[in-house]
Amino acid sequence: MSNPILDQTFDSQNFSGKKLESKEYDNCTFINCNFSDTDISVVTFLECEFNNCNFGSILMKATSFQEVLFSGCKMLGLDFSGCNTFMFSVVFDHCNLDYASFFGFEMKNTMFKSCSLKEVDFTNANIKGAVFDQCDMAKTVFDNTNAEKTDFRTAKNYSIDPDNNILKKAKFSKFGLLGLLSKYDLDIE
């Protein structure tokens, strides 16, 4: 990689349809930027913040996110499965991640705060220790997912089969228990 881009702020930049050069962005802030149809493959984001950015139809192969905050971002249908798992550390705060895929992805201790996670795919993913705080998880897929020690206490609309996922020490509220019993088609009042 060429010289890193350090401590810069990108405000209202349109990266749409472009290929970002394979660089390291270190301690950069992106505000109201458009990354639609952008190729950010083989780019490293280290200690960066993305605020109110649009990431529609983005290509992320071997992209690294290390200590990155996404706040208020639109991330519909993103496929994280090709990202670099080495030191992957992100926080999603008030983001729309509907239809995203974390298939087979290693993302321990990830924080999701007040996010929309409708129809997201966590098949074969390792989300051990993740926190889903005030997240809507309608039709989200958990299949052979390691959700050990994951906190679902304030999440809603999830459906998780305890027989097909690792849930040891996972945290649920009593109101969320219905999401663990949905496969039985019970009428609980």
C-alpha positions in Angstrom: 0.0 0.0 0.0 1.1 3.5 -0.7 1.3 6.3 1.9 -1.7 6.3 4.3 -4.2 9.1 4.4 -4.1 10.6 7.9 -6.5 12.7 10.0 -8.6 14.0 7.1 -12.3 14.9 7.0 -14.3 14.2 3.9 -17.5 16.1 3.9 -20.3 15.5 1.3 -17.9 13.8 -1.1 -19.4 11.7 -3.9 -17.3 8.6 -4.4 -20.2 6.9 -6.4 -19.1 4.6 -9.2 -15.4 4.9 -8.4 -12.7 2.6 -7.2 -10.9 3.8 -4.1 -7.1 3.4 -4.4 -5.8 0.6 -2.1 -4.7 2.8 0.7 -5.0 3.0 4.5 -7.3 5.7 5.8 -6.2 6.4 9.4 -8.3 8.4 11.8 -10.4 9.9 9.0 -13.9 11.1 9.2 -16.5 10.8 6.4 -19.6 13.0 6.7 -22.6 12.7 4.3 -20.5 10.9 1.7 -22.0 8.8 -1.1 -20.3 5.5 -1.6 -23.0 4.0 -3.9 -21.6 1.6 -6.4 -18.1 2.2 -5.2 -15.3 -0.4 -5.0 -13.5 -0.2 -1.7 -11.8 -3.5 -2.1 -8.3 -3.9 -0.5 -8.7 -0.6 1.4 -8.0 -0.3 5.1 -10.0 1.9 7.4 -8.3 2.3 10.8 -10.0 4.3 13.6 -12.3 6.0 11.1 -15.9 7.4 11.5 -18.6 7.4 8.8 -21.5 9.7 9.6 -24.7 9.7 7.6 -23.0 8.0 4.6 -24.7 6.0 1.8 -23.1 2.6 1.0 -25.6 1.2 -1.6 -24.2 -1.6 -3.8 -20.6 -1.3 -2.6 -17.9 -3.9 -3.3 -15.8 -4.8 -0.3 -13.3 -7.6 -1.0 -10.5 -7.8 1.5 -11.6 -4.5 2.9 -10.4 -3.9 6.5 -12.4 -2.1 9.2 -10.5 -1.7 12.4 -12.0 0.3 15.2 -14.5 2.0 12.8 -17.8 3.7 13.8 -20.7 3.8 11.4 -23.3 6.3 12.6 -26.6 7.0 10.8 -25.4 5.2 7.6 -27.5 3.6 4.9 -26.0 0.1 4.3 -28.7 -1.8 2.5 -27.8 -5.2 1.2 -24.1 -5.0 1.9 -22.1 -8.2 1.8 -19.5 -8.2 4.6 -18.5 -11.8 4.0 -15.6 -10.9 1.7 -14.1 -8.3 4.2 -10.9 -9.0 6.0 -11.7 -10.5 9.4 -8.2 -9.6 10.9 -8.8 -7.1 13.7 -12.3 -6.5 12.4 -13.8 -4.1 14.9 -16.9 -1.9 14.2 -19.8 -0.2 15.9 -23.1 0.3 14.0 -25.1 3.1 15.6 -28.5 4.0 14.1 -27.7 2.4 10.8 -30.0 0.7 8.3 -28.4 -2.7 7.5 -31.5 -4.4 6.0 -30.7 -7.3 3.7 -26.9 -7.3 4.6 -24.9 -10.5 4.7 -22.4 -11.5 7.3 -22.4 -15.1 6.0 -19.6 -17.1 7.6 -18.1 -13.9 9.1 -16.1 -13.5 12.3 -17.3 -10.5 14.1 -17.0 -11.1 17.9 -18.1 -8.4 20.3 -19.7 -6.2 17.6 -22.1 -3.5 18.8 -25.3 -2.8 17.0 -27.2 0.1 18.5 -30.7 1.1 17.4 -30.2 -0.4 13.9 -32.6 -1.9 11.4 -31.4 -5.4 10.7 -34.3 -6.8 8.7 -33.6 -10.0 6.7 -29.9 -9.9 7.5 -28.0 -13.2 7.1 -25.9 -14.4 10.0 -25.6 -18.0 8.7 -22.4 -19.6 9.8 -21.2 -16.3 11.4 -19.5 -15.9 14.7 -21.2 -13.1 16.6 -20.1 -14.2 20.1 -20.4 -11.4 22.6 -22.2 -9.0 20.1 -24.8 -6.6 21.5 -28.1 -5.9 19.6 -29.3 -2.9 21.5 -32.8 -1.7 20.4 -32.5 -3.4 17.0 -35.3 -4.6 14.8 -34.3 -8.1 13.5 -37.4 -9.1 11.6 -36.8 -12.1 9.3 -33.1 -12.1 10.2 -31.5 -15.5 9.5 -29.6 -17.3 12.2 -28.4 -20.7 11.0 -25.4 -22.5 12.5 -24.5 -19.1 14.1 -22.3 -18.8 17.2 -24.3 -16.3 19.3 -22.6 -17.4 22.6 -22.8 -14.6 25.2 -24.6 -12.3 22.7 -27.0 -9.8 24.2 -30.5 -9.8 22.6 -32.3 -8.3 25.6 -33.6 -5.2 23.9 -33.7 -6.5 20.3 -37.1 -7.3 18.8 -38.7 -9.4 16.1 -35.9 -12.0 16.0 -36.5 -15.7 15.5 -33.7 -18.0 16.5 -33.8 -21.8 16.6 -31.8 -22.9 19.8 -31.3 -26.3 18.3 -29.5 -25.0 15.3 -27.4 -22.2 16.8 -24.9 -21.8 19.7 -26.7 -19.7 22.4 -24.7 -20.6 25.5 -24.9 -17.7 28.0 -26.7 -15.5 25.4 -28.9 -12.9 27.1 -32.7 -12.5 26.3 -35.5 -10.6 28.0 -38.5 -12.6 29.0 -40.5 -10.8 26.3 -38.0 -12.0 23.7 -38.4 -15.7 24.5 -41.1 -15.9 21.9 -38.4 -15.5 19.3 -36.8 -18.7 20.6 -40.0 -20.7 20.4 -41.4 -19.5 17.0 -40.5 -22.8 15.3 -43.1 -24.6 17.5 -46.0 -22.4 16.2 -47.3 -22.0 19.7 -50.2 -19.6 20.7 -48.7 -17.8 23.7 -50.6 -15.0 25.4 
